[in-house]
Amino acid sequence: MAPMPPVHHHSAPRHAVVAGAGLIGLATAFELRRRGVAVTLADPRPASGATHAAAGMLAPIAETQYGQESLYPLMAASAVEYPAFIERVSAASGLPSGYRTEETLVVGVDSADAHSLQDLAAHQRAAGMHVDNITSREARKLEPALAPHFAGAIRFPRIIRWIPGYSPHP
């Protein structure tokens, strides 16, 4: 498949330096190149930092924090835009991405955890996010290896993952 032609914008710079060649730096460089900007990547150890630490997750609901409400619209918009971005990268490279969506389960081990989970879920719902309270029976159905006793669980139905180092060929 032929690479996508660059998108030209009159106000775009002609050259940019991107510091960091991990997932975010490479994504930034890719989009800049697509827009016709020459890019220099600067990183002494490419793809060795946060790319692997975050496990490739884009989790706008599971990653919410109190006091960061101003970021929620950006987090939600990023989750909406990400599938199209992945399609562009796959089309340009001719390679599968390792992209997938999954649900995520968060479990509280004691009553304090369960209370905190319920508070966080209420906060997330008030911000328009989709979070499910689930019973211990439902949680065990989703994850049979859970410890015998836990105090509560919530489920995030759609978390986006990119699998670092993914290859369809072993």
Secondary structure, 3 states (H helix, E strand, C coil): CCCCCCCCCCCCCCEEEEECCCHHHHHHHHHHHHCCCEEEEECCCCCCCHHHHCCCEECCCCCCCCCCHHHHHHHHHHHHHHHHHHHHHHHHHCCCCCEEEEEEEEEECCHHHHHHHHHHHHHHHHCCCCCEEECHHHHHHHCCCCCCCCCEEEEEEEEEEECCCCCCCC
